[in-house]
């Protein structure tokens, strides 16, 4: 305990901060305990901001025995505070598995997940529940009806996460109103039921709800895929503002087009592995991996098809070998 | 309504379509003239006049948001309008036959053999408990009168033609064993089994991944090139239609607000709604990021 102390304290969860020093008081080193961790903190912060999400060498398997399949293979990804990273992948690429692993719903077979500097890889249900209650990481589904309880008014849905934390109703409602404003909705909607709202309005409510606890990281799984183009534009616009306001966002999508304009960086998942990661503009304009080239060349654009049929055929053949 | 000059594409306006004087005298396989659709229950018109003509090997695209009337128009052409709806004006001719003269049995003959369609959710058009090959073979036996063994052989050929990698294996598989893209290929194989001259693809690639969507669009393009199949491509996505069609109709609230050659509509949109579609795509599609020289290199 004594040798590993500074490291333990800097990365500890808040509830452990109180138990850590107490043990060290009994070991007779109270001074070191109080001074060293704070030095470490102040020294570390300005140099390199602690990533909101850090995934390292993640392997995930489903099933067992002969049915065991690898869903993720050595995935490493880091998201800085205020950064928006788009994770692009098609059906079966492992993008949802990645989200589920970050949210503690799937246990990785190797690698680690750190959320807000906290290593959550080996967390059990109890610690995950505590983490979720604190609302450090939030999730927005593709279908906003899944993020909202159909039997609760919009107001009750929005304030619920804060009430669970033991905050007052008045404070929670005030925050709900200010967040509705941020997602450009009128606070008239507070009294409505989810079924009374349009898809675009619901998705904006789901985004507002995710922000209620002031999360460090929000994962959004296909947030605009179910929306029509006008609502899509509006939700992406809002997400851009959130990124600018300092919330780290992971935008999981199959659609390069909707992510390219919103994400700072893009990571491309193919068959469970990250085949390419880079600045959004570079990945779209100078895709290096054949799969990324096919993905860009398959996206319908208005000018002309971004690649011709023959070129796509060649890339498909290359990927199938 | 933003009419374009009829001189550049004669079949575009109802008047010109009625008097086909286009230089290459190919008779249209599908001719839709000022089709209007009414809702009998609500006593109102929901599609206010759609016109286009389609010659072999051509593709026309219909773009619009949900409720714009694009699917109703397709269903009218296929003679499968939902109850309450009826064609209240205009005419549809499939390979020279006015559809108002068709009896139910003639319709059954025509569908599949002359005009065919694929829709958005391929799985719901297949029987989950019958192997996909047997379902194609059944279509062949009913529509073309092939014997069991010939039908089986031809079904495998069709699965190969839609670029399924192991057609003999796929023949013996159940729908749940195939991916969405593979299922849509099976549906296309079924749709073209009886050698139709027109294929309507109504949001046929909407539910698919981009790379798979491109594969299906490439396949349709290939069928059109190789067998002269005429296509009606219906999509909410202007870019999908742009990729494959010669002519584009933009529909909104039952009305064709703009119609013309694809490159014209895309690059010089006239109607504010078309401009909005183009602007949205430019703002959030890939176009804004793509340097054309990079992309085509």
Contacts between the chains, C-beta under 8 A, distances in Angstrom:
chain1	res1	chain2	res2	distance
A	90	B	209	3.8
A	90	B	210	7.1
A	90	B	211	6.3
A	90	B	212	7.3
A	91	B	179	6.9
A	91	B	180	7.1
A	91	B	209	5.5
A	92	B	179	7.9
A	228	B	65	6.0
A	228	B	66	7.4
A	228	B	236	7.5
A	229	B	65	7.9
A	229	B	236	7.9
A	229	B	277	7.2
A	229	B	280	4.8
A	229	B	281	7.8
A	229	B	284	7.9
A	230	B	280	7.2
A	232	B	280	7.9
A	232	B	284	6.8
A	233	B	280	5.7
A	233	B	283	6.5
A	233	B	284	5.8
A	236	B	284	6.2
A	254	B	209	5.6
A	254	B	210	6.7
A	255	B	210	6.9
A	256	B	210	7.0
A	256	B	286	6.1
A	257	B	284	6.3
A	257	B	285	4.5
A	257	B	286	4.6
A	258	B	284	6.0
A	260	B	286	6.0
A	260	B	288	7.7
A	260	B	289	5.1
A	261	B	283	7.0
A	261	B	284	5.2
A	261	B	288	6.6
A	261	B	289	7.6
A	280	B	289	7.5
A	281	B	289	5.9
A	284	B	286	6.3
A	284	B	289	4.4
A	284	B	290	6.7
A	285	B	289	6.1
A	285	B	290	6.6
A	285	B	291	5.5
A	285	B	294	5.1
A	285	B	295	7.7
A	286	B	294	6.5
A	294	B	211	5.5
A	295	B	210	6.3
A	295	B	211	6.0
A	296	B	286	7.1
A	296	B	290	7.6
A	296	B	295	7.0
A	297	B	214	7.5
A	297	B	295	7.4
A	298	B	210	4.8
A	298	B	211	4.5
A	298	B	213	6.8
A	298	B	214	3.5
A	298	B	215	7.9
A	299	B	210	5.5
A	299	B	214	8.0
A	299	B	285	7.7
A	299	B	286	4.7
A	300	B	210	7.9
A	300	B	213	7.5
A	300	B	214	7.7
A	300	B	217	7.9
A	300	B	237	6.6
A	300	B	239	3.6
A	300	B	240	4.9
A	300	B	242	6.9
A	300	B	243	4.9
A	301	B	239	5.8
A	301	B	242	8.0
A	301	B	281	7.9
A	301	B	285	6.2
A	301	B	286	5.4
A	301	B	287	4.8
A	301	B	290	6.2
A	301	B	295	7.9
A	302	B	238	6.7
A	302	B	239	5.4
A	302	B	242	5.6
A	302	B	266	5.2
A	302	B	278	6.4
A	302	B	281	5.5
A	302	B	282	7.1
A	302	B	285	7.0
A	302	B	287	5.6
A	303	B	287	6.2
A	303	B	290	7.5
A	303	B	292	6.2
A	304	B	296	7.9
A	305	B	214	8.0
A	305	B	243	4.8
A	306	B	286	6.7
A	306	B	290	6.0
A	306	B	295	4.6
A	306	B	296	7.7
A	307	B	295	6.6
A	307	B	296	7.0
A	308	B	296	7.6
A	309	B	218	5.0
A	309	B	221	6.6
A	309	B	222	7.6
A	312	B	214	5.9
A	312	B	215	7.8
A	312	B	218	6.4
A	313	B	218	7.5
A	316	B	215	7.4
A	320	B	165	8.0
